[in-house]
Amino acid sequence: MSDKQIIPADQILPSRLHIIPLQGKPIFPGIFTPLMIQAVEEIHVVEEALSSDSMIGLVLVRDESEERQLMGDDLYRVGTVAKIVKKINLPDGGINIFISTLKRFRIKKFLNNETPLNGAVDYLDDEDDSGIEVKALTRSLISEMKQLSENNPLFSEEMRLNMVNIDHPGKIADFITSILNIDRQEQQKILETLNVRERMEQVLMFIKKEQELLRIQKRIQKQINEKIEKSQREYFLKEELKAIKQELGIPTDSKSSEYNRFKETIDALDFEGEVKEQVEQELEKFSMMDPNSSEFIVTRNYLDTIVNLPWKHEVAKELDLDEAKKILDRDHYGLEDVKNRILEFLAVRKLKKDSKGSIICLVGAPGVGKTSVGKSIADALGKKFFRFSVGGMRDEAEIKGHRRTYVGAMPGKIIQGLKIVKTDNPVFMIDEIDKLGASYQGDPSSALLEVLDPEQNVNFRDHYLDLPFDISNIFFIATANSLDTIPRPLLDRMEVIHLSGYINEEKMAIAKQYLIPKSLDRSGLKKSQIRYSKSTLSAIADHYAREAGVRNFEKALDRIHRKIAKKVVLEEHALPISVKPEDLEEYLGPPIFREDEVKKVTRAGMAIGLAWTNFGGDTLIIEAVNNPGKEGFRLTGQMGNVMQESANIAYTHVRHVAENYGVDASFFEKNIIHLHIPEGATPKDGPSAGITMAITLLSLATGKQIKKNLAMTGELSLVGKVLPIGGLKEKTIAARRNKIKQIIIPKANERDLKEIPDHVKKGISFHPVETMAEVIELAL
């Protein structure tokens, strides 16, 4: 049995108590403390208690957030009885009482269920408050609390003395609980724990938690202090460095350094007018900006762009046309007409000493050397070369830049290029100008109108720069595969130079001089280690690379050299190696083009036409057959609208003149005629196959086969006139590749024969015609 707590005779505890609800935390026995009372009902309770025995019961409210009138069920059942020692009236109507808490009690029942509350109570004694374990726990509590209080400035010396002077283990636990930062529910739980050993164990656990929290707090505090010390040290060092720099006259921070750099460059550029005013305003704004603001970066980038642009005009070096001709000949085989046109351009520039208006558009099939011609022009002029592609470009801002109001704004390609080359008179190549697109973001081709107009580009205004900049000294070169998709206003601003495709002899010469050395170098082989015969190169051109350009020829050489490199490394094959025509299948696989694929006329109702495509010249076989039935005319082979119209004109004209060539009028009435152009998956359009389709239909109607190795090109009018066509040189090259010996052309295109080199025309007879009757006489 534990010792009963002795209460003095003048403090005999009553069996009924006036109850005061506590909102914050419970109050434990053995404590002298003030208590503020504000509620009118609670003030009445205090007055009643003072008029009798001065005893009140302090009980914790279960939910302190409740604002309604409290009832008995809203309170815990265990509380602390206290004696009111003194009462002080406060100016605001409330009172302050000093209480001495005596003992735990449990409410048996509430005598009334509304405030002010009264209750019948039982008083509770501590249990199991002696023994070895309790003594050990008492020492542990005092020891741990000493350690905790030494490291925590919130624990006063008075608290430490009180703790040591308490003689009862249960009271020590109560006192420690009251000063620890523990949750109100946990404190109430300790108040309700009568077993002293259990109570002390719970309190010891809370002390451990508090010590751990204090350790974490100290660690965090230490880290913060270290950071503060480091930043303070850095601050003092920076201040010292700034003072040293000021003594030496060196800029004190990065912003000052940038400002000085910008100012020196801008002063050296000696701007005038609008440019000077705008740049000085930006520089002044930059000097007053906070380096941490977002606007600071925008202004800094803008000024950086301005100071890196070539504002001063550089005098071009004297042109040497002989040297330019050597460079063009060195870099390109053939293309004599192209080289002559370029040399004419350069000669005008030399005499005029002015580059304004120099805008060339190189048009040709893929792989014919448009880009490399542009590089050669730059070399010949001794200028820097900058290339950018506009293929697939759909945003006008790519050309003219973004306004600085947008996040991540930057100049357009023209200003970017000038910033890179750092000269105002470079050679700019605009690749794939025929593949520009338009979208909701604008039309880039319209933006190029200003760029490529010599009258306007003197004061070109990029949206980002928003200042006039003279780009008239740039030598612009555009490249395209076709002129059809280039807007007419844009095309009018350019001098068009056509680069035709190559015949086999030219491809072989290009391979020997340029392609084989380049390909060998890429494969790690030497020129002396691989040998090609003329027949091998001819076989590659005939069977694997029959297109207008030489890109596929180069790819074929790369494949051969890679396989040879593998042989040399893995199989230790002896060098040198001679590549023979019979070896090509081993290196390149089965031929892509076979001899039996050469287009030939094998029966009546067939003819060979010449066409021009984005990939150069090509030969088309046109076929027609008739089937019995009601009169009809059917077209297949992916023909465009213009080509379909041409076919209908050909059908009408042949019907009109058929009787003159012994065709029965009923032939067309009793037959459905089907005209087809093979390679049905390839789209075809244009009027130049008019006479070919007409001769095909007449051949079918008469049953006469057209002469072998004969091809033709020409637009047909409804009354039988043969009208001129374009791309005669490309078509002639295609005819030569297809072993054509005779070509019928419009009389109006006879002048174009002068532009076709003799080695291309060699072995081909040209027949200029003005009417369809002449075509029929030659072909049938």
GUMIVEX-743135 format. One record per residue (C-alpha): x negated, y, z negated; residue in three letters. Coordinates in steps of 0.2 Angstrom, whole numbers, padded with zeros to 4 digits, always signed. Layout:
residues N
XYZAla/...
end
This chain:
residues 780
+0000+0000+0000Met/-0006+0017+0004Ser/-0007+0031-0009Asp/+0009+0042-0009Lys/+0005+0060-0005Gln/+0008+0070-0021Ile/+0019+0086-0020Ile/+0018+0099-0034Pro/+0034+0100-0045Ala/+0038+0117-0038Asp/+0038+0110-0020Gln/+0050+0096-0022Ile/+0056+0092-0004Leu/+0074+0094-0001Pro/+0084+0080+0008Ser/+0092+0093+0019Arg/+0082+0105+0030Leu/+0086+0120+0041His/+0078+0116+0058Ile/+0069+0128+0069Ile/+0065+0122+0087Pro/+0047+0124+0093Leu/+0045+0128+0112Gln/+0026+0126+0114Gly/+0017+0112+0104Lys/+0021+0103+0088Pro/+0014+0110+0071Ile/+0005+0097+0061Phe/+0005+0095+0041Pro/-0009+0103+0031Gly/-0010+0119+0041Ile/-0008+0137+0036Phe/-0002+0147+0051Thr/+0009+0162+0057Pro/+0025+0159+0067Leu/+0034+0172+0077Met/+0053+0171+0077Ile/+0063+0181+0089Gln/+0080+0172+0091Ala/+0094+0179+0080Val/+0100+0162+0075Glu/+0082+0157+0070Glu/+0080+0173+0060Ile/+0096+0169+0050His/+0089+0151+0047Val/+0073+0159+0039Val/+0084+0171+0029Glu/+0094+0157+0022Glu/+0079+0147+0018Ala/+0071+0161+0009Leu/+0086+0163-0001Ser/+0085+0145-0007Ser/+0069+0135-0008Asp/+0059+0143+0007Ser/+0058+0126+0016Met/+0061+0124+0035Ile/+0059+0110+0047Gly/+0049+0112+0063Leu/+0054+0101+0077Val/+0048+0101+0095Leu/+0060+0104+0109Val/+0060+0089+0122Arg/+0061+0100+0138Asp/+0054+0118+0135Glu/+0061+0123+0152Ser/+0079+0122+0146Glu/+0086+0140+0144Glu/+0104+0135+0137Arg/+0109+0134+0119Gln/+0100+0120+0111Leu/+0109+0105+0103Met/+0103+0091+0092Gly/+0099+0079+0106Asp/+0088+0092+0114Asp/+0075+0089+0100Leu/+0063+0076+0095Tyr/+0067+0066+0079Arg/+0050+0068+0070Val/+0044+0085+0064Gly/+0035+0094+0050Thr/+0042+0102+0034Val/+0034+0119+0030Ala/+0036+0132+0016Lys/+0038+0150+0020Ile/+0024+0160+0011Val/+0027+0177+0018Lys/+0039+0186+0030Lys/+0035+0202+0039Ile/+0048+0212+0049Asn/+0042+0218+0066Leu/+0047+0234+0075Pro/+0056+0225+0089Asp/+0069+0217+0077Gly/+0059+0200+0076Gly/+0050+0193+0061Ile/+0033+0185+0058Asn/+0032+0172+0045Ile/+0017+0164+0037Phe/+0020+0145+0034Ile/+0011+0131+0025Ser/+0015+0114+0033Thr/+0017+0100+0020Leu/+0023+0083+0027Lys/+0031+0073+0041Arg/+0049+0070+0041Phe/+0062+0061+0052Arg/+0079+0067+0055Ile/+0092+0054+0050Lys/+0106+0064+0057Lys/+0111+0082+0062Phe/+0124+0090+0050Leu/+0130+0101+0064Asn/+0126+0099+0083Asn/+0124+0118+0087Glu/+0112+0131+0082Thr/+0108+0135+0068Pro/+0104+0117+0066Leu/+0104+0108+0049Asn/+0098+0090+0047Gly/+0098+0076+0034Ala/+0080+0070+0033Val/+0068+0056+0027Asp/+0050+0060+0023Tyr/+0036+0050+0030Leu/+0020+0044+0022Asp/+0004+0039+0030Asp/+0000+0020+0032Glu/-0016+0011+0032Asp/-0026+0026+0027Asp/-0040+0017+0018Ser/-0053+0003+0022Gly/-0070+0001+0031Ile/-0063+0005+0049Glu/-0054+0021+0043Val/-0070+0027+0035Lys/-0080+0023+0051Ala/-0067+0031+0062Leu/-0068+0047+0050Thr/-0086+0048+0052Arg/-0085+0045+0071Ser/-0072+0059+0073Leu/-0082+0072+0063Ile/-0098+0067+0072Ser/-0090+0069+0089Glu/-0081+0085+0085Met/-0097+0093+0079Lys/-0105+0088+0096Gln/-0090+0095+0105Leu/-0089+0111+0095Ser/-0107+0115+0097Glu/-0105+0115+0116Asn/-0089+0124+0116Asn/-0089+0143+0111Pro/-0070+0142+0108Leu/-0073+0132+0092Phe/-0076+0144+0077Ser/-0087+0141+0062Glu/-0072+0142+0051Glu/-0064+0127+0061Met/-0080+0117+0059Arg/-0080+0121+0040Leu/-0061+0116+0038Asn/-0064+0100+0047Met/-0078+0095+0035Val/-0068+0100+0019Asn/-0053+0090+0023Ile/-0053+0075+0011Asp/-0039+0064+0019His/-0042+0054+0035Pro/-0025+0057+0042Gly/-0026+0076+0039Lys/-0043+0076+0049Ile/-0034+0067+0064Ala/-0020+0080+0063Asp/-0032+0095+0062Phe/-0042+0089+0077Ile/-0026+0086+0087Thr/-0020+0103+0083Ser/-0036+0112+0090Ile/-0039+0100+0105Leu/-0031+0105+0122Asn/-0019+0090+0123Ile/-0003+0089+0132Asp/+0013+0093+0121Arg/+0020+0075+0123Gln/+0004+0067+0118Glu/+0003+0078+0102Gln/+0021+0074+0098Gln/+0016+0055+0100Lys/+0002+0058+0088Ile/+0013+0067+0076Leu/+0025+0052+0076Glu/+0011+0039+0073Thr/+0011+0035+0054Leu/-0003+0022+0055Asn/-0019+0032+0051Val/-0031+0020+0060Arg/-0020+0020+0076Glu/-0019+0039+0075Arg/-0038+0041+0073Met/-0041+0029+0088Glu/-0029+0040+0099Gln/-0038+0056+0093Val/-0055+0048+0097Leu/-0050+0044+0114Met/-0044+0062+0117Phe/-0061+0069+0110Ile/-0070+0057+0123Lys/-0059+0064+0137Lys/-0063+0082+0131Glu/-0081+0078+0131Gln/-0081+0071+0148Glu/-0071+0087+0155Leu/-0084+0098+0146Leu/-0098+0088+0155Arg/-0090+0090+0172Ile/-0087+0109+0168Gln/-0105+0111+0163Lys/-0111+0103+0179Arg/-0100+0114+0190Ile/-0106+0129+0180Gln/-0124+0124+0183Lys/-0121+0122+0201Gln/-0112+0139+0202Ile/-0126+0147+0192Asn/-0140+0140+0204Glu/-0130+0146+0219Lys/-0129+0164+0212Ile/-0147+0164+0207Glu/-0152+0158+0224Lys/-0141+0171+0233Ser/-0147+0185+0221Gln/-0165+0180+0224Arg/-0162+0180+0243Glu/-0154+0197+0241Tyr/-0169+0204+0232Phe/-0181+0197+0245Leu/-0171+0204+0259Lys/-0170+0221+0251Glu/-0189+0220+0249Glu/-0191+0215+0267Leu/-0180+0229+0272Lys/-0190+0242+0262Ala/-0207+0235+0270Ile/-0199+0236+0288Lys/-0194+0254+0285Gln/-0211+0258+0279Glu/-0218+0251+0295Leu/-0205+0258+0306Gly/-0198+0241+0311Ile/-0178+0239+0314Pro/-0172+0233+0297Thr/-0158+0220+0303Asp/-0153+0210+0318Ser/-0139+0223+0322Lys/-0152+0238+0322Ser/-0164+0227+0333Ser/-0150+0223+0346Glu/-0144+0242+0346Tyr/-0162+0248+0349Asn/-0164+0235+0363Arg/-0148+0240+0371Phe/-0152+0259+0370Lys/-0169+0257+0377Glu/-0163+0247+0392Thr/-0148+0258+0395Ile/-0159+0274+0394Asp/-0171+0266+0407Ala/-0157+0262+0419Leu/-0152+0280+0419Asp/-0133+0278+0423Phe/-0122+0292+0430Glu/-0104+0297+0430Gly/-0091+0284+0424Glu/-0103+0271+0421Val/-0114+0282+0409Lys/-0098+0288+0400Glu/-0091+0270+0397Gln/-0108+0262+0392Val/-0112+0276+0380Glu/-0095+0274+0372Gln/-0097+0256+0370Glu/-0115+0258+0363Leu/-0108+0271+0350Glu/-0094+0259+0345Lys/-0106+0245+0343Phe/-0117+0255+0331Ser/-0103+0258+0319Met/-0096+0240+0319Met/-0097+0228+0305Asp/-0108+0213+0311Pro/-0095+0201+0303Asn/-0080+0207+0313Ser/-0074+0198+0329Ser/-0074+0214+0339Glu/-0093+0215+0336Phe/-0097+0199+0346Ile/-0085+0205+0360Val/-0094+0222+0362Thr/-0111+0214+0360Arg/-0108+0201+0374Asn/-0101+0215+0385Tyr/-0117+0226+0382Leu/-0128+0211+0385Asp/-0119+0208+0402Thr/-0122+0226+0407Ile/-0141+0227+0402Val/-0144+0211+0411Asn/-0136+0216+0428Leu/-0147+0222+0442Pro/-0141+0240+0443Trp/-0156+0247+0452Lys/-0157+0243+0471His/-0172+0233+0476Glu/-0180+0237+0493Val/-0181+0221+0503Ala/-0197+0216+0510Lys/-0201+0218+0528Glu/-0193+0204+0539Leu/-0204+0193+0549Asp/-0193+0185+0562Leu/-0207+0173+0568Asp/-0209+0167+0550Glu/-0190+0165+0549Ala/-0189+0155+0565Lys/-0203+0143+0558Lys/-0193+0141+0542Ile/-0177+0137+0551Leu/-0186+0124+0562Asp/-0195+0117+0548Arg/-0179+0113+0538Asp/-0168+0108+0552His/-0169+0098+0568Tyr/-0158+0104+0583Gly/-0144+0116+0579Leu/-0153+0128+0592Glu/-0137+0139+0594Asp/-0135+0140+0576Val/-0153+0145+0573Lys/-0152+0158+0587Asn/-0136+0166+0580Arg/-0145+0167+0563Ile/-0160+0175+0571Leu/-0149+0188+0580Glu/-0142+0192+0563Phe/-0159+0194+0555Leu/-0165+0205+0570Ala/-0150+0217+0568Val/-0155+0218+0549Arg/-0173+0222+0554Lys/-0168+0236+0566Leu/-0154+0243+0555Lys/-0163+0241+0538Lys/-0146+0238+0531Asp/-0138+0223+0524Ser/-0120+0229+0523Lys/-0108+0218+0533Gly/-0119+0203+0533Ser/-0106+0189+0530Ile/-0107+0173+0539Ile/-0096+0158+0539Cys/-0104+0141+0543Leu/-0090+0129+0549Val/-0093+0111+0553Gly/-0090+0093+0548Ala/-0097+0086+0531Pro/-0115+0081+0531Gly/-0121+0092+0546Val/-0132+0103+0535Gly/-0121+0119+0531Lys/-0128+0121+0513Thr/-0146+0118+0518Ser/-0144+0131+0532Val/-0139+0143+0519Gly/-0155+0139+0508Lys/-0166+0141+0524Ser/-0158+0158+0527Ile/-0163+0163+0509Ala/-0180+0157+0512Asp/-0182+0166+0528Ala/-0176+0182+0520Leu/-0187+0179+0505Gly/-0172+0181+0494Lys/-0166+0172+0479Lys/-0152+0160+0482Phe/-0136+0157+0472Phe/-0123+0145+0477Arg/-0105+0142+0469Phe/-0091+0131+0475Ser/-0073+0138+0477Val/-0066+0121+0482Gly/-0050+0118+0472Gly/-0051+0135+0463Met/-0034+0141+0458Arg/-0037+0156+0446Asp/-0041+0173+0453Glu/-0051+0177+0437Ala/-0064+0165+0443Glu/-0069+0178+0456Ile/-0065+0194+0447Lys/-0067+0189+0429Gly/-0055+0190+0414His/-0050+0206+0405Arg/-0060+0208+0388Arg/-0043+0208+0379Thr/-0043+0189+0381Tyr/-0052+0177+0369Val/-0067+0170+0377Gly/-0067+0182+0392Ala/-0081+0182+0404Met/-0086+0190+0421Pro/-0081+0182+0437Gly/-0093+0171+0448Lys/-0100+0186+0458Ile/-0106+0196+0442Ile/-0112+0179+0434Gln/-0122+0176+0449Gly/-0130+0193+0449Leu/-0134+0191+0430Lys/-0143+0175+0434Ile/-0153+0180+0449Val/-0157+0197+0442Lys/-0158+0206+0459Thr/-0145+0216+0469Asp/-0149+0208+0486Asn/-0148+0189+0485Pro/-0141+0177+0496Val/-0124+0170+0489Phe/-0116+0154+0496Met/-0098+0152+0494Ile/-0095+0134+0497Asp/-0079+0125+0502Glu/-0070+0142+0506Ile/-0056+0132+0516Asp/-0051+0123+0500Lys/-0046+0138+0490Leu/-0029+0135+0481Gly/-0016+0147+0475Ala/-0006+0146+0458Ser/+0004+0156+0445Tyr/-0013+0162+0440Gln/-0016+0171+0456Gly/-0023+0169+0473Asp/-0042+0168+0473Pro/-0043+0170+0492Ser/-0035+0187+0490Ser/-0048+0191+0477Ala/-0062+0187+0489Leu/-0055+0200+0502Leu/-0062+0214+0492Glu/-0079+0204+0489Val/-0081+0201+0507Leu/-0076+0218+0514Asp/-0091+0229+0517Pro/-0080+0244+0516Glu/-0073+0240+0498Gln/-0087+0230+0490Asn/-0098+0245+0488Val/-0087+0249+0472Asn/-0083+0231+0467Phe/-0074+0231+0450Arg/-0074+0215+0440Asp/-0060+0214+0427His/-0072+0210+0413Tyr/-0085+0224+0417Leu/-0072+0236+0422Asp/-0085+0247+0430Leu/-0089+0250+0449Pro/-0104+0239+0454Phe/-0111+0239+0472Asp/-0112+0221+0479Ile/-0114+0227+0497Ser/-0132+0222+0497Asn/-0128+0204+0494Ile/-0130+0193+0510Phe/-0114+0182+0509Phe/-0113+0165+0517Ile/-0097+0155+0517Ala/-0095+0136+0522Thr/-0080+0127+0527Ala/-0075+0111+0536Asn/-0061+0119+0545Ser/-0054+0136+0549Leu/-0036+0131+0549Asp/-0033+0133+0530Thr/-0043+0150+0528Ile/-0031+0165+0527Pro/-0033+0176+0543Arg/-0037+0192+0533Pro/-0052+0183+0525Leu/-0057+0175+0541Leu/-0057+0192+0550Asp/-0071+0198+0538Arg/-0083+0184+0542Met/-0094+0180+0557Glu/-0090+0162+0561Val/-0104+0150+0567Ile/-0099+0132+0571His/-0111+0118+0567Leu/-0107+0103+0578Ser/-0110+0085+0574Gly/-0126+0075+0580Tyr/-0128+0062+0593Ile/-0138+0046+0590Asn/-0154+0053+0597Glu/-0153+0068+0585Glu/-0148+0057+0570Lys/-0164+0046+0573Met/-0175+0062+0574Ala/-0167+0069+0558Ile/-0170+0052+0550Ala/-0189+0052+0555Lys/-0192+0070+0550Gln/-0182+0072+0534Tyr/-0171+0058+0528Leu/-0183+0044+0527Ile/-0197+0053+0518Pro/-0184+0060+0505Lys/-0176+0043+0503Ser/-0193+0034+0500Leu/-0198+0047+0487Asp/-0182+0044+0478Arg/-0185+0025+0478Ser/-0203+0027+0472Gly/-0210+0020+0489Leu/-0223+0028+0500Lys/-0221+0032+0519Lys/-0235+0020+0524Ser/-0226+0005+0515Gln/-0210+0005+0525Ile/-0209+0005+0544Arg/-0194+0008+0555Tyr/-0193+0005+0574Ser/-0183+0016+0586Lys/-0170+0002+0589Ser/-0167+0000+0570Thr/-0163+0018+0567Leu/-0152+0017+0583Ser/-0143+0002+0576Ala/-0140+0011+0559Ile/-0132+0026+0568Ala/-0122+0014+0579Asp/-0115+0002+0567His/-0116+0010+0550Tyr/-0116+0029+0552Ala/-0105+0034+0567Arg/-0098+0050+0559Glu/-0103+0068+0564Ala/-0115+0072+0550Gly/-0130+0062+0543Val/-0124+0059+0525Arg/-0119+0041+0528Asn/-0135+0038+0537Phe/-0145+0044+0522Glu/-0134+0033+0510Lys/-0138+0018+0522Ala/-0157+0022+0520Leu/-0156+0023+0501Asp/-0147+0006+0500Arg/-0161-0001+0511Ile/-0175+0006+0500His/-0167+0001+0484Arg/-0166-0017+0490Lys/-0184-0016+0496Ile/-0189-0009+0479Ala/-0181-0024+0470Lys/-0190-0036+0482Lys/-0207-0028+0478Val/-0204-0028+0459Val/-0195-0045+0456Leu/-0201-0055+0471Glu/-0218-0047+0473Glu/-0215-0045+0491His/-0231-0040+0501Ala/-0231-0022+0508Leu/-0230-0014+0521Pro/-0212-0020+0526Ile/-0205-0017+0544Ser/-0186-0015+0544Val/-0179-0023+0560Lys/-0162-0022+0568Pro/-0159-0041+0563Glu/-0163-0037+0545Asp/-0149-0023+0543Leu/-0135-0036+0539Glu/-0146-0042+0524Glu/-0148-0024+0518Tyr/-0132-0016+0522Leu/-0120-0030+0524Gly/-0109-0033+0540Pro/-0108-0019+0552Pro/-0095-0006+0549Ile/-0093-0002+0567Phe/-0095-0016+0580Arg/-0098-0014+0599Glu/-0081-0022+0603Asp/-0073-0008+0593Glu/-0078+0005+0606Val/-0062+0011+0613Lys/-0058+0005+0630Lys/-0043+0005+0642Val/-0038-0013+0645Thr/-0021-0011+0653Arg/-0008+0001+0661Ala/-0001+0013+0648Gly/-0017+0017+0639Met/-0028+0032+0639Ala/-0043+0039+0629Ile/-0041+0057+0622Gly/-0053+0068+0613Leu/-0049+0076+0597Ala/-0057+0088+0584Trp/-0054+0085+0565Thr/-0062+0091+0549Asn/-0075+0077+0550Phe/-0080+0082+0568Gly/-0075+0076+0585Gly/-0067+0059+0587Asp/-0059+0048+0601Thr/-0041+0043+0601Leu/-0034+0029+0611Ile/-0016+0032+0616Ile/-0004+0018+0620Glu/+0013+0017+0627Ala/+0025+0002+0631Val/+0042+0000+0638Asn/+0057-0011+0632Asn/+0073-0013+0641Pro/+0087-0003+0634Gly/+0097+0013+0634Lys/+0085+0028+0638Glu/+0075+0033+0623Gly/+0058+0040+0618Phe/+0049+0035+0601Arg/+0034+0042+0593Leu/+0023+0034+0580Thr/+0005+0037+0573Gly/+0007+0050+0560Gln/+0009+0065+0572Met/+0011+0082+0566Gly/+0025+0094+0573Asn/+0014+0102+0586Val/+0008+0085+0592Met/+0026+0078+0593Gln/+0031+0094+0603Glu/+0016+0090+0615Ser/+0022+0072+0617Ala/+0040+0078+0622Asn/+0033+0090+0634Ile/+0023+0076+0642Ala/+0038+0064+0643Tyr/+0049+0078+0651Thr/+0035+0083+0664His/+0031+0065+0668Val/+0050+0061+0671Arg/+0050+0077+0682His/+0036+0072+0694Val/+0037+0053+0692Ala/+0046+0051+0709Glu/+0031+0059+0718Asn/+0021+0044+0713Tyr/+0033+0031+0718Gly/+0042+0028+0701Val/+0060+0024+0702Asp/+0071+0036+0693Ala/+0080+0022+0684Ser/+0064+0017+0675Phe/+0067+0030+0661Phe/+0085+0027+0661Glu/+0084+0009+0658Lys/+0069+0008+0646Asn/+0065+0013+0628Ile/+0047+0020+0629Ile/+0037+0019+0613His/+0021+0030+0612Leu/+0009+0026+0598His/-0008+0033+0593Ile/-0018+0019+0582Pro/-0025+0022+0565Glu/-0007+0026+0560Gly/-0013+0030+0542Ala/-0023+0045+0549Thr/-0013+0061+0551Pro/-0015+0069+0568Lys/-0009+0086+0575Asp/-0013+0099+0588Gly/-0008+0102+0607Pro/-0025+0096+0615Ser/-0019+0078+0618Ala/-0005+0084+0630Gly/-0013+0079+0646Ile/-0018+0062+0638Thr/-0001+0058+0633Met/+0006+0063+0650Ala/-0006+0052+0659Ile/-0003+0037+0647Thr/+0016+0038+0651Leu/+0013+0040+0670Leu/+0001+0025+0670Ser/+0015+0015+0661Leu/+0028+0020+0674Ala/+0017+0017+0689Thr/+0009+0001+0682Gly/-0009+0008+0687Lys/-0023+0007+0675Gln/-0033+0022+0671Ile/-0052+0022+0676Lys/-0064+0015+0664Lys/-0075+0026+0653Asn/-0064+0041+0657Leu/-0058+0053+0643Ala/-0048+0069+0643Met/-0043+0084+0633Thr/-0031+0098+0637Gly/-0015+0106+0632Glu/+0000+0103+0644Leu/+0013+0116+0648Ser/+0031+0111+0653Leu/+0027+0116+0672Val/+0011+0106+0673Gly/-0002+0119+0669Lys/-0018+0113+0659Val/-0021+0125+0645Leu/-0038+0128+0636Pro/-0043+0119+0619Ile/-0056+0121+0605Gly/-0070+0111+0599Gly/-0077+0105+0616Leu/-0094+0103+0609Lys/-0088+0091+0595Glu/-0077+0082+0607Lys/-0091+0079+0619Thr/-0102+0072+0605Ile/-0088+0060+0600Ala/-0086+0055+0619Ala/-0105+0051+0620Arg/-0104+0041+0604Arg/-0090+0031+0612Asn/-0100+0028+0629Lys/-0088+0039+0639Ile/-0095+0044+0656Lys/-0082+0056+0663Gln/-0072+0069+0654Ile/-0058+0079+0661Ile/-0057+0097+0653Ile/-0046+0112+0656Pro/-0054+0124+0669Lys/-0053+0138+0656Ala/-0065+0129+0645Asn/-0079+0128+0659Glu/-0088+0142+0650Arg/-0090+0132+0634Asp/-0101+0120+0643Leu/-0115+0132+0643Lys/-0115+0131+0624Glu/-0117+0112+0624Ile/-0135+0107+0624Pro/-0141+0097+0640Asp/-0147+0082+0630His/-0128+0080+0624Val/-0121+0082+0641Lys/-0134+0071+0649Lys/-0125+0056+0658Gly/-0108+0064+0657Ile/-0098+0071+0671Ser/-0086+0085+0667Phe/-0070+0088+0678His/-0062+0105+0675Pro/-0044+0105+0680Val/-0030+0118+0681Glu/-0015+0107+0684Thr/-0008+0090+0679Met/-0008+0085+0697Ala/-0027+0086+0697Glu/-0028+0075+0681Val/-0017+0062+0689Ile/-0028+0062+0705Glu/-0044+0060+0695Leu/-0037+0047+0682Ala/-0026+0036+0693Leu/
end
